Amino acid sequence: MAATNRRAYRRLDVSFPVRCTTEGGASTISWQAVTRNVSTGGIYFESSMTQLTVGQTLTLELFIPPGAGYFPYESKMVSRSEVIRVEALDDGDGASGRPPRLGIAVRFVTQLRVQV
């Protein structure tokens, strides 16, 4: 029997820089990450930010370089997003001090908008 794809949106396997900023709480934290795939409903990115939890709200700034097929100019797209999945990709390296790498799936709470 063939596997059924239950995803609501088609994903594009692209790597774009993304700046993530936590919302709410006592302090605001910002960090850089890299997307692994993007859809109209959300993105999946890799990060070493271990303080993320499912349900947490982030502001995402997605930096899109100019390129054939998706946008002719360099741009920044912004959205409020909700963390829907956090998964360990590796355990890090205690000897070198490298933190664990996580896969983070978020859904867009607000539609992506181009910011100039």
C-alpha positions in Angstrom: 0.0 0.0 0.0 1.4 3.4 -0.9 2.0 6.0 1.8 -0.4 8.9 1.9 0.9 12.4 2.0 -1.2 14.3 4.6 0.5 17.6 4.2 -1.7 20.5 3.3 1.0 22.4 1.4 3.7 21.5 -1.1 7.2 21.9 0.3 10.2 23.3 -1.5 13.6 22.0 -0.4 15.5 25.3 -0.2 18.1 26.7 2.2 17.5 30.3 3.1 18.9 32.2 6.1 16.2 32.9 8.7 16.4 35.2 11.8 14.2 33.9 14.6 13.0 36.0 17.5 11.1 34.7 20.5 7.9 36.6 21.5 6.6 37.1 25.0 8.3 36.1 28.2 10.7 38.0 30.3 13.4 38.4 27.6 13.6 38.4 23.8 16.1 36.1 22.2 17.2 36.4 18.5 19.3 33.9 16.5 20.1 32.8 13.0 19.2 29.5 11.4 18.9 27.9 8.0 15.7 26.6 6.4 15.5 23.1 5.0 12.2 23.4 3.4 9.6 26.1 2.9 5.8 26.0 2.1 3.0 28.5 2.0 1.9 27.2 5.5 5.3 27.2 7.3 8.9 26.3 7.3 11.3 23.6 8.7 14.7 24.8 9.9 17.7 23.6 11.8 18.9 25.3 14.9 20.9 24.8 18.1 18.4 26.9 20.1 17.4 24.3 22.7 15.0 26.5 24.6 12.2 26.2 22.0 9.0 24.5 23.0 5.9 23.4 21.0 3.3 26.2 21.0 5.9 29.0 21.4 5.4 32.0 19.1 8.3 33.4 17.1 8.8 36.2 14.6 10.6 34.9 11.5 12.5 37.0 9.0 13.2 34.9 5.9 16.0 36.3 3.7 15.5 35.4 0.1 18.4 36.0 -2.3 17.5 36.9 -5.9 17.1 33.8 -8.1 15.4 32.5 -11.1 12.1 30.9 -10.4 11.2 32.4 -7.1 12.0 36.1 -6.8 14.0 38.5 -9.1 15.2 40.7 -6.2 16.8 40.2 -2.8 14.0 40.4 -0.2 13.1 39.8 3.4 9.8 38.2 4.3 8.3 38.3 7.8 5.7 36.3 9.7 4.6 35.5 13.2 4.9 31.8 13.5 4.1 29.0 16.0 6.4 26.1 16.8 4.6 22.8 16.0 7.4 20.3 16.3 10.9 20.1 17.8 13.1 17.1 17.1 16.6 16.2 18.0 18.8 15.7 14.9 22.0 14.9 16.9 23.2 15.1 20.5 26.0 17.7 19.9 29.6 17.1 20.8 30.4 17.5 24.5 34.2 17.4 23.8 34.1 20.4 21.5 31.2 22.2 23.2 29.0 22.0 20.1 25.4 22.1 21.2 22.8 19.6 20.0 21.2 20.3 16.5 17.4 20.4 16.4 14.9 20.3 13.6 12.1 22.9 14.1 8.8 22.9 12.3 6.7 26.1 12.5 3.4 27.1 11.0 2.8 30.7 9.8 0.3 32.4 12.1 0.3 35.5 9.9 0.8 35.4 6.2 4.3 36.0 5.0 4.8 39.6 3.9 7.6 41.2 2.0 9.4 43.8 3.9 11.5 46.4 2.1 
